[in-house]
Amino acid sequence: VSGHIEYNGGIAVGGAKVFVQQSGSAVAGNSLKFSPTGTLSIADNSTIEPGAQMRCEFWLKPTVATTGNILNKANSYSFGYNGTNWVAGIFTGGTQKTVSISTSSVALNNWNHVAMVYNGSAFKVFINGIYSTSVSASGNIDDNSNNLIFGSATSDFYLDEFRLLGQAQTDSVISVEASRILNGDETSFKCNLHFNENVGSYAYDVSKVGNFFNGNHAIFTNTNVAWSADIPTSSQLGYFGVTDALGNYVVSGIQYLGLGENFNLVPSYQTHQFTPNSRSVFIGDGTNVYNNQDFLDISSFPVTGTLFYKNTTCPVPDAFL
């Protein structure tokens, strides 16, 4: 889906968002529910190694804060709880670098977005798109033969939308894209699990480089990991595009159920108003490209002030601005 937003007169509106929302009250999707001893694993291979940089993100809903890992590629990168704080870490050159996040920062029984970002000089953690803490680090993240494991003996949480990329991003991009579903074909994607299968014991990796899928599928082998309909709300996570300096936006990779679904395109920018205020499109088999989905920003704002003669405090009456 693509389009353009401008003011009357043809001036582009940059920085506006266009949300692509499923029609109806129910939002489709699934997550995984982890109970004690429940684990999910991705077999080690070269494409699951971050390398010189890393961007690792996921949505987490912990039901209790108990000691254990949420995810762990031993001696490489991890996120978990140590009984006092949430702890994120990476290994570079055989040395572990960790940061602590307060228990209250990751709200229990609520969905939280967690982002771990390493740019080659600093390892940062963001919670719900907001910078939390960091530590200095250098060198490549250690490469080893350990599998990437989600969950532990004390698992008690929900997990959704895991993504791993071998390229860091700026704080502002992390903030914006915390609530955005990515396609899996963005630069340096290594693994992208949507957890929407709702059947079987595999979560399929849809990430790819060019025309080649990475295939870092995840598998769970016991009943202590189960599919769940508990997912982040549409206000927390969804599809949207952001207009550039020319007022253009693109939203791609939109998933739909069955043969297709109706979606609403809804523009948003601060307190601005638009016409139309939304558009409806059917996205499905054979109808999966919509261009020229344009909007006009019709906002108007009151401006007040006082006009004086130059270098005086004498007001100017009856002037037109």
C-alpha positions as CSV (number, residue, x, y, z in Angstrom):
1,V,0.0,0.0,0.0
2,S,1.4,3.4,-1.0
3,G,0.3,7.0,-1.2
4,H,0.9,10.6,-0.5
5,I,-0.1,13.2,2.1
6,E,0.0,17.0,1.5
7,Y,-1.6,20.2,2.6
8,N,-3.9,22.3,0.5
9,G,-1.6,24.0,-2.0
10,G,0.6,20.9,-2.5
11,I,3.0,21.2,0.4
12,A,4.1,17.7,1.6
13,V,3.4,16.5,5.1
14,G,6.4,14.7,6.4
15,G,6.4,12.5,9.5
16,A,2.8,11.5,9.4
17,K,1.8,7.8,10.0
18,V,-0.7,5.8,8.0
19,F,-1.9,2.8,10.0
20,V,-3.2,-0.3,8.2
21,Q,-5.7,-1.9,10.5
22,Q,-7.9,-5.0,10.2
23,S,-11.6,-4.2,9.9
24,G,-13.8,-5.3,12.8
25,S,-13.2,-5.4,16.5
26,A,-11.1,-8.7,16.6
27,V,-7.4,-8.5,15.7
28,A,-6.1,-11.7,14.3
29,G,-2.8,-13.2,15.5
30,N,-1.1,-15.5,18.0
31,S,1.7,-15.6,20.5
32,L,3.4,-18.4,22.4
33,K,2.7,-19.1,26.1
34,F,5.7,-20.5,28.0
35,S,5.1,-22.5,31.2
36,P,7.8,-23.9,33.5
37,T,10.3,-26.1,31.6
38,G,8.8,-25.0,28.3
39,T,11.4,-24.1,25.7
40,L,11.6,-23.2,22.1
41,S,14.9,-23.6,20.1
42,I,16.5,-22.5,16.9
43,A,19.4,-24.6,15.7
44,D,22.7,-22.9,15.4
45,N,24.0,-21.8,12.0
46,S,25.9,-18.9,10.6
47,T,22.9,-16.8,9.9
48,I,21.8,-16.8,13.6
49,E,25.1,-15.1,14.6
50,P,24.8,-11.3,14.9
51,G,28.4,-10.5,14.0
52,A,29.7,-7.0,14.3
53,Q,26.3,-5.5,15.2
54,M,23.0,-6.6,16.5
55,R,19.4,-5.6,16.8
56,C,17.4,-8.2,18.7
57,E,13.7,-7.3,19.6
58,F,10.6,-9.1,20.9
59,W,7.3,-8.5,22.7
60,L,7.2,-10.0,26.2
61,K,4.4,-10.4,28.6
62,P,5.7,-11.9,31.9
63,T,3.2,-13.3,34.3
64,V,5.6,-13.6,37.2
65,A,9.2,-12.4,37.6
66,T,11.2,-15.6,38.3
67,T,14.9,-16.3,37.8
68,G,15.5,-17.7,34.4
69,N,16.1,-16.8,30.7
70,I,13.6,-15.4,28.3
71,L,16.1,-16.1,25.5
72,N,19.7,-17.3,25.6
73,K,22.3,-18.2,23.0
74,A,24.9,-19.2,25.6
75,N,28.1,-17.2,25.6
76,S,26.7,-15.0,22.8
77,Y,23.6,-12.9,23.7
78,S,20.8,-13.3,26.3
79,F,17.9,-11.7,28.2
80,G,16.4,-12.9,31.4
81,Y,15.7,-12.2,35.1
82,N,18.2,-12.8,37.9
83,G,15.8,-12.6,40.8
84,T,16.4,-8.9,41.4
85,N,16.5,-7.3,37.9
86,W,16.0,-8.0,34.3
87,V,19.4,-8.6,32.7
88,A,20.6,-8.3,29.1
89,G,24.0,-9.3,27.9
90,I,26.4,-10.0,25.1
91,F,29.8,-11.7,24.8
92,T,32.6,-10.1,22.8
93,G,36.1,-11.5,22.8
94,G,35.1,-14.0,25.5
95,T,34.1,-11.2,27.9
96,Q,30.5,-10.7,29.0
97,K,28.9,-7.2,29.0
98,T,25.6,-6.9,30.9
99,V,23.1,-4.2,31.8
100,S,20.4,-4.4,34.4
101,I,16.8,-3.1,34.0
102,S,14.6,-2.7,37.1
103,T,11.8,-5.2,37.6
104,S,9.1,-2.5,37.3
105,S,10.4,-1.4,33.9
106,V,9.0,-4.6,32.4
107,A,5.4,-4.6,33.6
108,L,4.0,-8.0,34.7
109,N,0.8,-9.2,32.9
110,N,1.3,-6.5,30.3
111,W,2.9,-6.6,26.8
112,N,6.3,-4.9,26.7
113,H,8.6,-4.4,23.8
114,V,12.2,-5.2,24.5
115,A,15.1,-4.2,22.1
116,M,18.7,-5.0,22.6
117,V,21.0,-3.0,20.2
118,Y,24.7,-3.3,19.7
119,N,26.5,-0.9,17.3
120,G,30.1,-2.0,17.8
121,S,30.8,0.5,20.6
122,A,27.8,0.3,22.9
123,F,25.3,-2.3,24.0
124,K,21.9,-0.6,24.6
125,V,18.5,-1.8,25.9
126,F,15.2,-0.1,25.1
127,I,11.9,-0.9,26.8
128,N,8.7,0.1,24.8
129,G,10.8,2.1,22.5
130,I,12.4,4.2,25.3
131,Y,16.1,4.1,26.0
132,S,16.8,2.3,29.3
133,T,20.5,1.7,29.8
134,S,23.7,0.9,28.1
135,V,27.3,-0.3,28.5
136,S,30.4,0.2,26.4
137,A,31.6,-2.8,24.3
138,S,33.7,-3.5,21.3
139,G,34.4,-6.3,18.8
140,N,32.2,-8.9,17.2
141,I,29.6,-10.7,19.2
142,D,31.0,-14.1,19.9
143,D,30.2,-16.8,17.4
144,N,29.7,-20.3,18.7
145,S,27.7,-23.6,18.1
146,N,25.1,-23.1,20.8
147,N,21.4,-23.1,19.9
148,L,19.2,-20.1,20.5
149,I,16.9,-21.1,23.3
150,F,13.7,-19.4,24.5
151,G,12.4,-20.2,27.9
152,S,13.9,-22.1,30.9
153,A,12.9,-24.3,33.9
154,T,11.0,-21.4,35.4
155,S,9.3,-20.1,32.2
156,D,6.1,-18.1,32.8
157,F,5.6,-15.6,30.1
158,Y,4.1,-14.9,26.6
159,L,6.3,-14.1,23.6
160,D,5.5,-12.5,20.3
161,E,7.2,-10.9,17.3
162,F,10.8,-12.0,17.7
163,R,13.3,-10.4,15.2
164,L,17.1,-10.6,14.9
165,L,19.1,-8.4,12.6
166,G,22.8,-8.1,12.1
167,Q,22.7,-4.3,11.9
168,A,22.1,-1.7,14.6
169,Q,19.7,1.2,14.3
170,T,19.5,4.7,15.8
171,D,17.6,5.4,18.9
172,S,14.9,7.2,16.9
173,V,14.4,4.2,14.5
174,I,14.1,1.8,17.5
175,S,11.5,4.1,19.1
176,V,9.4,4.3,15.9
177,E,9.7,0.7,14.9
178,A,9.0,-0.8,18.3
179,S,5.3,-0.7,17.4
180,R,5.8,-1.7,13.7
181,I,5.6,-5.2,12.3
182,L,8.6,-5.6,10.0
183,N,8.6,-7.7,6.8
184,G,11.7,-9.7,7.3
185,D,13.4,-8.6,4.2
186,E,15.0,-5.4,5.6
187,T,18.8,-5.1,5.5
188,S,20.7,-7.7,7.5
189,F,17.6,-9.6,8.7
190,K,18.6,-13.0,10.3
191,C,15.3,-14.2,11.9
192,N,11.7,-13.0,12.0
193,L,9.2,-15.1,13.9
194,H,5.6,-13.7,13.9
195,F,4.2,-16.7,16.0
196,N,0.9,-16.7,14.0
197,E,0.9,-20.3,13.0
198,N,-1.4,-21.5,15.7
199,V,-0.9,-25.1,14.7
200,G,1.9,-27.7,15.1
201,S,5.1,-27.2,17.0
202,Y,7.0,-24.9,14.6
203,A,7.3,-21.2,14.5
204,Y,8.5,-20.3,10.9
205,D,11.1,-17.8,10.1
206,V,10.0,-15.5,7.3
207,S,13.2,-13.5,7.1
208,K,15.2,-13.5,3.9
209,V,18.1,-11.9,2.1
210,G,17.2,-11.2,-1.5
211,N,15.2,-14.2,-2.7
212,F,16.7,-16.6,-0.2
213,F,15.0,-17.4,3.1
214,N,17.2,-17.7,6.1
215,G,15.1,-20.7,7.4
216,N,15.8,-20.2,11.1
217,H,12.7,-22.0,12.1
218,A,12.0,-22.6,15.8
219,I,10.6,-25.8,17.4
220,F,9.1,-26.7,20.7
221,T,8.9,-30.3,21.8
222,N,6.7,-30.4,24.9
223,T,3.2,-29.2,26.0
224,N,4.6,-26.5,28.2
225,V,4.8,-24.2,25.2
226,A,1.4,-23.5,23.6
227,W,-0.2,-21.2,21.1
228,S,-2.2,-18.3,22.5
229,A,-4.6,-15.7,21.3
230,D,-3.1,-13.2,23.8
231,I,-1.2,-10.6,21.7
232,P,-0.2,-7.0,21.8
233,T,-3.1,-4.6,21.1
234,S,-3.4,-2.9,17.7
235,S,-2.3,0.4,19.4
236,Q,0.9,-1.3,20.6
237,L,1.8,-3.3,17.4
238,G,0.7,-3.1,13.8
239,Y,1.5,-2.1,10.2
240,F,2.1,1.5,9.4
241,G,4.1,3.7,7.1
242,V,5.7,7.1,7.8
243,T,5.7,9.8,5.2
244,D,9.0,11.1,4.1
245,A,10.0,14.7,3.3
246,L,8.1,14.5,0.0
247,G,5.0,13.2,1.8
248,N,5.2,9.7,0.4
249,Y,4.6,6.5,2.4
250,V,4.8,2.8,1.7
251,V,3.5,-0.1,3.8
252,S,4.5,-3.6,2.7
253,G,4.4,-7.2,3.9
254,I,0.8,-7.0,5.2
255,Q,-0.4,-10.4,6.3
256,Y,-4.0,-11.5,5.8
257,L,-6.2,-14.4,6.7
258,G,-7.6,-16.9,4.2
259,L,-8.2,-15.4,0.7
260,G,-8.1,-11.9,2.0
261,E,-9.4,-9.3,4.5
262,N,-10.7,-5.8,4.6
263,F,-8.3,-3.2,6.1
264,N,-8.7,0.4,7.0
265,L,-6.0,3.0,6.2
266,V,-6.0,5.6,8.9
267,P,-3.7,8.7,8.8
268,S,-2.4,10.2,12.0
269,Y,-0.1,13.2,12.8
270,Q,-0.3,15.0,16.2
271,T,-3.7,16.8,16.3
272,H,-4.0,17.1,12.5
273,Q,-7.2,16.3,10.6
274,F,-7.3,14.6,7.2
275,T,-9.7,14.1,4.3
276,P,-10.7,11.4,3.9
277,N,-10.3,10.4,7.5
278,S,-9.7,6.8,6.4
279,R,-9.8,4.5,3.4
280,S,-11.0,0.9,3.1
281,V,-9.2,-1.6,0.9
282,F,-9.5,-5.4,0.5
283,I,-6.1,-7.1,0.6
284,G,-5.9,-10.7,-0.5
285,D,-5.1,-13.1,-3.3
286,G,-4.9,-11.2,-6.6
287,T,-5.6,-7.8,-4.9
288,N,-2.4,-7.1,-2.9
289,V,-1.1,-3.8,-4.4
290,Y,-2.8,-0.5,-3.8
291,N,-1.2,2.7,-5.0
292,N,-2.3,6.3,-4.8
293,Q,-3.9,6.0,-1.4
294,D,-3.6,9.7,-0.8
295,F,-4.8,12.0,2.0
296,L,-5.2,15.7,2.3
297,D,-4.2,17.5,5.5
298,I,-7.0,20.0,6.2
299,S,-5.8,21.1,9.6
300,S,-6.1,24.7,10.7
301,F,-4.8,26.3,13.8
302,P,-5.5,29.7,15.5
303,V,-2.6,32.1,15.7
304,T,-2.7,35.1,18.0
305,G,-0.2,37.9,18.8
306,T,0.3,41.6,19.2
307,L,1.6,44.1,16.6
308,F,3.7,47.1,17.7
309,Y,5.3,49.9,15.8
310,K,9.0,49.3,15.5
311,N,11.1,50.0,18.6
312,T,8.0,51.1,20.6
313,T,5.3,49.6,22.7
314,C,2.6,51.4,20.8
315,P,0.1,48.9,19.3
316,V,-0.9,49.0,15.6
317,P,-4.7,49.1,15.2
318,D,-6.7,47.7,12.2
319,A,-3.7,45.9,10.6
320,F,-4.2,42.8,8.4
321,L,-1.8,39.9,8.5
